[in-house]
Amino acid sequence: MKTLQLNDEKYLLPGNWNELTTEQQLFLIKLVGKNLSAEEIKLKMFLNILNANVHSYNDTDSEMRFIVKIGKLKYDFSAEEIYCITTIFNYLFITDKETGTRSISPMLTKNPFPILKVKGKKLQGAGEGLHDITYEQFILLMTYFSQIQEQPESVNDFIAVLYRKPAEPKLFNKLSPEIKTALIWYYLGSTAFMAEKFPRTFSGTGTSSGRTVFENQMRVVDTLANNDLTKKQIVKNALLYDALFTLEIAAENSENLKK
């Protein structure tokens, strides 16, 4: 957490994605859905987290200023001061180097809903960074995620894998769009973490040569199993990070042989 000191008062603000509460994440998702600018989103996050109110006025020099009320206390800020304070939320965005535009960049690795209640059931989801899922489950997550844009109902299959109910996607039909988005953000943040940890392995993920994500991953499974059909299920059942570590070492060795 980061500390913001205003006069004699200190306020705590989340300093990274994993420090956002679930409620704050859902609020952020709603803001993103309104197509607000990055500066508007950062200001609204600041006000929401501190349960603050703001109104503007023009001073004697016609400069716009802002009165922020937090509890019983009021603070008078210039536009530049407000901008500086809200830079604490810059981590929420990534800037396009060519256009300079900023877009949301989920780096969330903690499951916002470790226990999800659906239709009277309490379901335990995947852990931080997807560390406790199998390689086969990760293949399914990648496959369903790649289908969501063209087949929106695939998000239910995606969430069913996260909560270890792959045969029951209908359980998740009535989850709110915000909850579904939060779980997608968690997946994106976790895969970004893995891509940083295993850069060689993730440099070639996706589709290639007209093959789907699933087809490409089946080729990876075949490689890890040394083309031995009897070993493929063993590879699929391996913990995700064990499989990624093996792939990373193999890619590194391949690079060294080419030198």
N, C-alpha and C positions, 0 to 999 in steps of 0.2 A: 504494500500500500504506500501511496505517496502522501506527504503531509503538506497541506496548504495553510499557511499562516496569514490571517487577516487581522491586523492590529494585535490584540492579545489573545485571540482565539485561534485554535488549531482544528483543521478539518481533514479527515482522511478520505482520500479518493483512490479508486482502483488504478493501479499503475500498469496493468497488463490484462490480457484477455481472461486469464484464469482467476483473476481477482474480482471480476464482475460477478455479481450474484445472478442466480437464474432469473429473478425478476428484472434485473437490470438488462440482461441479455434480451429478454422478451420485449422490453421497452425499446431497446435499440432496433430490434427487428421491425417493430411497427414504424419507427422513424424512417428506416431505410425504405420501407414500402411506400412512403409518402414522397419519394424522390426529392428529398431536401438536399441542400448543399452540405458539404462536409462541415463547414463552419456552423451552419444551423444545427446539425446533428450534435456536434461537440458542445455547443451552448446548451441545448436541451438536455443532454446527458448530465452536464454539470448541474443544472438546476434541479433535475429529477433526483439525482443522487443525494444532494444536500437538502432536498425538500424546500427549495427556495423559490421565490417569486422575483420577477424583474419588471421594471417599467423604465421607459426612456424619457428624457426631457432635453431641451436645449438650454445651455447656460447663457450667460450674458454675451458671450462671444459667438453665439449661435453654433457652438460645438455640441454635438450630441453626446449625452452622458447617460449612464445607466445606474439606477438604484436597485441593488440586489438585497432582498430581505431574506435572512436565514434565521428562522425562529423569531426572536424579538429584536434581533440586531439588524441594522441597515448599513450597507456599504455603498459608497459612491465611486463609480469607476468610469474612466474614459473608454472609448471603443477599443483603443490600443491595449489598455489594461485587460479588458475582457478577452481580447484575442490571445494575449500572452497566457492568461490563466487557463484557457481552454486548450492550449497546446498540449496539456497533460494527456489529452485523448488522441494525440496524433497516431498512436500505435494502432488505432482502429482502422487506419487507411493505408493504402499503397498508392504511390503516385506514378502515373504513366510517364516514362522518360521523354517520350516524343510529344505527347499532347499536353502534359502537365496536369491532366485531370486526375482526380482522386476517387478511388472506389473502396468499398469496404473490403477488408482483408482479414478474414477470420483466422486467428491463430490459437483457437481454443482447443486444449487437449484434455480438459476435464469434462466428463460427461455431465451436462447440466441436469440430467434426470437419471441418476444412478439406479433409482428404483422408480419404475413407472407404473402407475395404477391405471389399468384399462379393464373395463367390464368386470369389475369386482376382483381382478387378479393383480397381485403385486409381482412385477417382472423385474429381474435384475439385469441391467444393461452391461455393456462392455466397460472396461476400466479405463484409467487414464492412458491416453495415447494409444488405445486399442491394444495394450500390451498383453491382454489375457485371451485374445481370440486366436483361432487357428488360421493357418495359411488358406485353407479352403474357405473359411468364413470371409476372409479379406478379399478373396477372388470374387465371391458373391457380392460383397459390398461394392467393389469397383464396377462389376457388371451392371448391377441395378442402378448405381449412380449415373453411369454412362447412358442409361435409357430414360432418365427422368424427364429430360427436356421434350423428347418425342412421345413418351408414354408416362404422363404424370402419375398414373396409378402405381408405377414402379417404386415410388417413394414408400409405399406400404410394405413392399417386399424388402426394401432396403432397411427399414426400421425393424422389421421382423427378424432379420439377421442380427442386428445390433442387440436385440433382446432374446436371442436364442429360441425364437419361435418361427423358423423359416417356413414351416408348412401352414402358418396361420396369419397371413398378411391382413386378412379381413379384421383382425383384432384392432388394427390401427387406423381403420378407415375414418373414424370420427375424431381423431386427434386434431387439434387446432393447427392451422397453417403455421402459426408462430412456433409451436412446439416442433413441428416437422422441420422447419427451417433451422431451429436451434440445434437439432440433431445432425443436420447436414453440415452446419458450421463446425460442429465438434469433429465430424469425420474429416472435413477439409483441413482443420487445424492439426489434427493428428497425422494426416498424410504429409502435410508440410513439414512437421517435426521429423517424420521418418525420412523424407527426401533430403533433409539437412544431415541426418545421421548416416544415411546410406545413399550418397549422391550418385554413385555409379549404377546402383540397382534401379534407381528411379529415373535415370536419364533416358531410358528407352521405354517407359510405360506408355500405355495408350493404344491406339490402333495403328497398324501399318500393313502395307501390302493388301489392303482390302479386308483384313481380318478384324474381327471384333475383339474387344477387351478380353472376353472369356476365352476366345480361341488363342490369343497370345499367351494368356496365363496357363492354359493347358500345355502349351509348348514349354513353358518354364518348368511346370511340374514334371514333364517328360525328361527334361534336362537334369533336374535334381534327382530323378529316379534312375538316371543313367540308362534310359530307354528300357527299363525293366518294369513290365506291367505289374508284377507282384509288389513292387515298392511304391507305386503311385499313391495308394491310399495312405501309406506311412508318411509320405511327403505332405499330403493334404492335411493330415492330422497334427502335423508339427506346429508348435507355437509360432505365431507370425514372426516375432523378432528373431527366433532361431533360424527360420528360413531366410529372412532378409540378410542376416549376418553371413550365412553360407553363400548367398548370391553375391554379396559385396566382395567377399574374399575371392570368389571365382572370377569376378569382373576385374579385380585388381591384378590377379595372377595373369589373366589374359592380356591386360595392358602391358605388364612387365615383359611378357614373351614377345610382344610386338616391337619392343625397344631394341 
